[in-house]
Amino acid sequence: MSEPGEIIHIGDARAMKRIEDHCDVVIIGTGAAGAPAARVLAAAGLDVVMLEEGPFVPLEVRRHDQWTGFKQAWRDVGFQVAQAKGVLPILQGRSVGGSTTINGAIVHRVPEKIHARWVDEFGWGNAVPMKDLDRIYDRLDVELSVAPAPEPARGQNNRLMGAGGDALGIRHNVIQRNVIGCRATARCLQACPTGRKQSMDVTLIPQAMRDGARLYATCRAERFLRAAGRVTGVEGVFVDPITGERGPEMVVHAKRVLVAASAIQSPLLLLANGIRGRSKQVGRRLQAHPGVSIMATFDEPVDMWFGATQGHETTHWWDEKMKFESVGVPLEVGAARLPGFGRELMHRIADWGHVAQWGVQVRSDFMGRVRRGLFGGTSIRYGFSAQDIAIIKIGLGRLAEMAFGAGATSLYPGVHGLPDVVTSIDEMRALDDVPNDPRLFHGIASHLFGTTIMGPDPATSVVGLDGQVHDVPGLYVLDSSLYPTNMGVNPAHTISAISWHLAERIAGV
Amino acid sequence: MQITPFERRWLVTIFDAIYPGGATDALPAGAGDVGLERFVDDVFDHAPFQPALGIRLATWVILLCPLFVIGRARTFVGLSREDREQVLHKLGSSRVWALRELPALLKMVGALGYCALPAVQRQIGIPLLAADPSWARGEPTPGADLTRQDAIAHANAAAALAPASDDPRAPEPPAAASAATAPAAEGTA
């Protein structure tokens, strides 16, 4: 029913009662995992159909305000949270391109120590060899135009973080990003309003479609079709992403079903289809990189609205489970992080041009859980562990040292129990007296892992080493739910590389 | 979830207490002066059930709490500007996490509306010339009615945006003018 390259939306399907399609492979999800799989399988000559719950967000409908970005491209309009001790926002995209449309475009390869753990402790063996990953990373670097944030587009928020690193004499670097010709609007965290981020919607997905893949957007996969002990397709429904109105049914018959819907949605889909596995690990072991930020004020202009959203980082303390990044945010997001209310707050907003923001993310050991919640929603249990908070406190102290080293005049630490405004590193030492209670810190979590882990033993893992769900022939999982641990670095590039690798095995190339 | 006209008015009053006008010469208009009622409706039109319920709950608690927080037997709406700020400060610094979160939630939501307005951003020197958000113009979310889209054509247009220079302040390449149509392009500095 569609021409080559055309993405079908609910608006096209409303007049129909049911849409049916047949293919070799149906891929659920079009983000960092789904798009590369489509790219590889379509290039190998397989007939590929992609299903995406969110809409396509073309450049001409993108705007400069974050609320519109939330509505267009974020899961739960940006309100998705996890609950444990307190509430932790969970950042996820929901559009064609998945979270790659709303991430900071940061590119990292999996650290060798992490890969070695997966190989040695979790039985990955030679399933995903590092040399294969390096070959695929190199290919992705080209296809996604990966390069360091160029100097003219870096912006002062990023440069000052570099100055802070210099002041402490630590190792730090400009971030490698998948962006061409960045216009430095510092608005990566919505679908890039100038179309420069090389997210999946403008790279691997159209490439897959040039090779014949088809894409149904605003289409939510709900039920696996089964025959003769195999999964043979998927049933779904078109859902209006704005109103929630349900449209026609969608049925895709396929030889293989590949789930690449994220570490939240993939296990939910399996659970909704009664797939718990012998290990009973579906939806369990949810891991992430929770983080917090400091804001710092400088006498000189920072102008956080100009520059790469995230253009500088340090992994100097990675072995201590910390990674630091600059985090440029628009005023409408950052204002809520400024301390105070009323007139005091308005003075700080008026001084926004002198505010910088940097964050610390933690390689957390917290293991959470995902399951279907009341009223059909999603229930995510995740938070900071006490050990995470201890690391966060050390990290905040180091960020403060970097900020004052770079010339900051004051900090907004954002910790209940500390003063709203801190003007010296000595004042920050009061952090030591703050209890390790997550509710005293304002954090977020991103980079989700581990809810359908991959391993050789069905008694301890959900998915086999070829990506196929144990005991469920024809059904595969490709995304970061497979990873037994978190990574300590931004995972999008690795999610793509591992999915690419598994897709090559499925295609037999 | 829909909000009643009363609740909408209370919520905008709370937003205005968080983001008041006239506190500084740079920002003469506060959240109560910029038509945030339409933003409130947009939030309740789009937010999932639980966060919408949370916003509603926070509104009611803040409305009714002054007696318990600052000993004034009035609703929040009936307080002076100074007393409203005092209520927010006391709740925001409460030892009880759930109470601290109430004004924090509304501060976050209010910022998404008030602080995104070009009129506000220009006042503090943000040079973007973006148009008002769709809610402020009474329009639906851009792209809400999308039908067939040609992914390959969009990708080709995006590729044509590649500049000759790394300098983001350099002029856009000619292809950008046709690829990135008015609303997105007008935001470029």
Interface residues (C-beta under 8 A of the other chain):
Chain A: S2 E3 P4 G5 E6 I7 I8 H9 G11 D12 P55 F56 V57 P58 L59 E60 V61 R62 R63 H64 D65 Q66 W67 T68 F70 K71 Q72 D76 V77 F79 G86 V87 V96 P150 E151 P152 A153 I180 G181 C182 R183 A184 T185 P193 T194 G195 R196 D201 V202 T203 I205 P206 Q207 M209 R210 L215 A217 I242 D303 W305 F306 P330 L331 E332 V333 A335 A336 G340 F341 G342 R343 L345 M346 H347 I349 A350 W352 G353 F375 G377 H416 R439 H442
Chain B: A17 I18 Y19 P20 A23 T24 A26 L27 G30 F39 D42 H46 A47 P48 F49 Q50 P51 R81 R84 E85 L88 H89 G92 S93 W97 R100 E101 P103 A104 K107 M108 G110 A111 L112 G113 Y114 C115 A116 V120 Q121 Q123 I124 G125 I126 P127 L128 A130 A131 P133 S134 W135 P140 T141 P142 G143 A144 D145 L146 T147 R148 Q149 D150 A151 I152 A153 H154 A155 N156 A157 A158 A159 L161 A162 P163 S165 D166 D167 P168 R169 A179 A180 T181 P183 A184 A185 G187 T188 A189
